[in-house]
């Protein structure tokens, strides 16, 4: 049975050093998949920061409340748009 575990590590030039304690069997062979994670120090470089730039004007006043109705055709929650 294959188990998947996500570990965060720092490469020191020779070896990967886990940032937290790990529960791995000493001497056992493991397959590593390496993915680079860069810390975003400038929040304005985060893609989610400018989420409003993705907004589309729909002129549907109750879109937030009734999104399931518009996406999947289920009955509206409220017919008058009131909460």
SEFIBA-147544 format. One line per 8 residues: number of its first residue (from 1); their letters; for each residue x, y, z of N, C-alpha, C. Coordinates in Angstrom, 3 decimals. Layout:
NUM> A> X/Y/Z/X/Y/Z/X/Y/Z ~ ...
END
This chain:
1> XXXXXXXX> 0.842/-1.178/0.000/0.000/0.000/0.000/0.889/1.243/0.000 ~ 0.596/2.156/-0.896/1.361/3.394/-1.000/0.691/4.481/-0.181 ~ 1.474/5.122/0.657/0.989/6.258/1.436/1.666/7.507/0.912 ~ 0.917/8.582/0.869/1.469/9.862/0.445/1.538/10.780/1.650 ~ 2.670/11.446/1.795/2.874/12.369/2.905/3.514/13.627/2.341 ~ 3.025/14.767/2.741/3.604/16.034/2.300/4.525/16.554/3.388 ~ 5.749/16.821/3.014/6.745/17.357/3.938/7.291/18.653/3.355 ~ 7.529/19.606/4.196/8.167/20.849/3.767/9.624/20.754/4.186
9> XXXXXXXX> 10.523/21.034/3.253/11.946/20.893/3.524/12.715/22.039/2.886 ~ 13.912/22.242/3.396/14.817/23.252/2.857/16.064/22.517/2.376 ~ 16.519/22.844/1.174/17.737/22.249/0.626/18.918/23.078/1.090 ~ 19.862/22.455/1.786/21.004/23.190/2.335/22.232/23.149/1.424 ~ 22.063/22.662/0.202/23.182/22.561/-0.728/23.646/21.131/-0.900 ~ 23.301/20.279/0.075/23.683/18.873/0.012/22.491/17.949/0.249 ~ 21.673/18.293/1.223/20.540/17.428/1.565/19.280/18.268/1.794 ~ 18.142/17.612/1.690/16.877/18.244/2.038/16.659/18.068/3.532
17> XXXXXXXX> 16.414/19.155/4.230/16.186/19.115/5.673/14.722/19.447/5.945 ~ 13.958/18.490/6.504/12.546/18.740/6.813/12.397/19.887/7.804 ~ 11.351/20.694/7.605/11.086/21.823/8.497/10.334/21.396/9.749 ~ 9.774/20.208/9.749/9.069/19.685/10.915/9.507/18.242/11.126 ~ 9.185/17.685/12.276/9.568/16.298/12.542/8.822/15.370/11.588 ~ 9.474/14.267/11.239/8.882/13.327/10.289/8.789/11.945/10.919 ~ 7.772/11.218/10.522/7.566/9.865/11.007/7.883/8.903/9.856 ~ 9.180/8.751/9.566/9.625/7.876/8.491/10.544/6.801/9.065
25> XXXXXXXX> 10.534/5.662/8.431/11.344/4.534/8.887/12.784/4.728/8.417 ~ 13.741/4.705/9.347/15.152/4.870/9.032/15.625/3.699/8.174 ~ 16.379/3.982/7.131/16.931/2.947/6.262/15.982/2.501/5.156 ~ 14.740/2.925/5.193/13.766/2.564/4.163/13.917/3.516/2.982 ~ 13.719/3.000/1.778/13.823/3.822/0.571/12.492/4.522/0.302 ~ 12.580/5.774/-0.103/11.402/6.578/-0.409/11.568/7.226/-1.769 ~ 10.468/7.513/-2.429/10.471/8.258/-3.677/10.041/9.675/-3.342 ~ 10.824/10.656/-3.778/10.527/12.057/-3.482/10.068/12.764/-4.757
33> XXXXXXXX> 9.037/13.550/-4.625/8.609/14.450/-5.687/8.878/15.853/-5.176 ~ 9.668/16.603/-5.893/10.094/17.920/-5.422/9.313/19.006/-6.153 ~ 8.712/19.900/-5.380/7.972/21.041/-5.912/8.484/22.278/-5.209 ~ 8.879/23.272/-5.961/9.407/24.495/-5.378/8.271/25.352/-4.857 ~ 8.388/25.800/-3.636/7.417/26.706/-3.029/8.145/28.002/-2.705 ~ 7.682/29.076/-3.324/8.276/30.371/-3.035/7.334/31.138/-2.132 ~ 7.885/31.716/-1.114/7.082/32.544/-0.225/6.833/33.883/-0.896 ~ 5.602/34.318/-0.880/5.267/35.624/-1.442/5.388/36.642/-0.320
41> XXXXXXXX> 6.424/37.441/-0.395/6.642/38.442/0.649/5.942/39.745/0.306 ~ 5.717/39.986/-0.976/5.018/41.188/-1.408/3.594/40.770/-1.769 ~ 2.628/41.122/-0.929/1.245/40.670/-1.114/0.698/41.090/-2.470 ~ 1.177/42.169/-3.030/0.682/42.623/-4.327/1.111/41.705/-5.469 ~ 2.083/40.834/-5.242/2.503/39.868/-6.259/1.656/38.595/-6.199 ~ 0.859/38.452/-5.168/-0.021/37.291/-5.030/-1.164/37.440/-6.031 ~ -1.387/36.400/-6.831/-2.421/36.458/-7.860/-3.806/36.753/-7.287 ~ -4.067/36.322/-6.076/-5.371/36.533/-5.452/-5.564/37.987/-5.005
49> XXXXXXXX> -4.484/38.736/-4.916/-4.573/40.123/-4.453/-5.457/40.962/-5.372 ~ -5.331/40.736/-6.674/-6.068/41.534/-7.638/-7.277/40.777/-8.170 ~ -7.957/40.064/-7.295/-9.115/39.269/-7.674/-10.203/40.119/-8.325 ~ -10.336/41.343/-7.890/-11.385/42.200/-8.440/-11.191/42.460/-9.932 ~ -9.960/42.324/-10.432/-9.721/42.540/-11.862/-10.364/41.440/-12.706 ~ -10.729/40.327/-12.069/-11.374/39.227/-12.782/-12.895/39.365/-12.798 ~ -13.402/40.357/-12.092/-14.852/40.531/-11.996/-15.452/40.860/-13.354 ~ -16.641/40.345/-13.568/-17.370/40.586/-14.809/-18.704/41.207/-14.442
57> XXXXXXXX> -19.062/42.287/-15.106/-20.340/42.952/-14.846/-21.443/42.139/-15.505 ~ -22.339/41.579/-14.693/-23.423/40.740/-15.218/-24.781/41.423/-15.134 ~ -24.877/42.453/-14.311/-26.153/43.117/-14.054/-27.178/42.168/-13.433 ~ -26.699/41.120/-12.782/-27.583/40.201/-12.058/-27.432/40.549/-10.585 ~ -28.419/41.227/-10.024/-28.287/41.763/-8.666/-28.211/40.687/-7.589 ~ -28.773/39.500/-7.838/-28.775/38.465/-6.807/-27.831/37.299/-7.143 ~ -26.830/37.544/-7.973/-25.924/36.485/-8.403/-25.203/35.815/-7.229 ~ -24.746/36.590/-6.268/-24.039/36.013/-5.130/-24.952/35.090/-4.324
65> XXXXXXXX> -26.173/35.527/-4.089/-27.127/34.754/-3.294/-27.675/33.553/-4.059 ~ -27.881/33.725/-5.349/-28.562/32.710/-6.156/-27.653/32.026/-7.173 ~ -26.343/31.965/-6.884/-25.416/31.392/-7.864/-25.765/29.956/-8.248 ~ -26.269/29.160/-7.316/-26.655/27.783/-7.647/-27.804/27.764/-8.655 ~ -28.699/28.710/-8.556/-29.808/28.805/-9.504/-29.270/29.076/-10.918 ~ -28.347/30.041/-11.012/-27.824/30.412/-12.325/-26.873/29.355/-12.890 ~ -26.120/28.692/-12.034/-25.179/27.673/-12.510/-25.838/26.336/-12.810 ~ -26.741/25.900/-11.923/-27.260/24.537/-12.013/-28.767/24.459/-12.249
73> XXXXXXXX> -29.442/25.603/-12.273/-30.868/25.618/-12.546/-31.753/25.183/-11.400 ~ -31.203/25.101/-10.181/-32.042/24.722/-9.041/-32.962/25.892/-8.692 ~ -34.060/25.638/-8.011/-34.968/26.734/-7.657/-34.254/27.810/-6.840 ~ -34.710/29.042/-7.014/-34.138/30.153/-6.250/-34.400/29.963/-4.770 ~ -33.511/30.494/-3.963/-33.691/30.439/-2.510/-34.834/31.347/-2.088 ~ -34.858/32.553/-2.655/-35.905/33.541/-2.338/-36.306/34.219/-3.639 ~ -37.568/34.375/-3.828/-38.036/35.002/-5.062/-37.919/36.521/-5.025 ~ -37.918/37.112/-3.816/-37.872/38.568/-3.722/-36.456/39.121/-3.591
81> XXX> -35.452/38.240/-3.499/-34.077/38.670/-3.362/-33.725/39.100/-1.960 ~ -34.691/39.120/-1.040/-34.432/39.533/0.350/-33.772/38.398/1.110 ~ -33.048/38.765/2.139/-32.408/37.753/2.960/-33.254/37.350/4.123
END
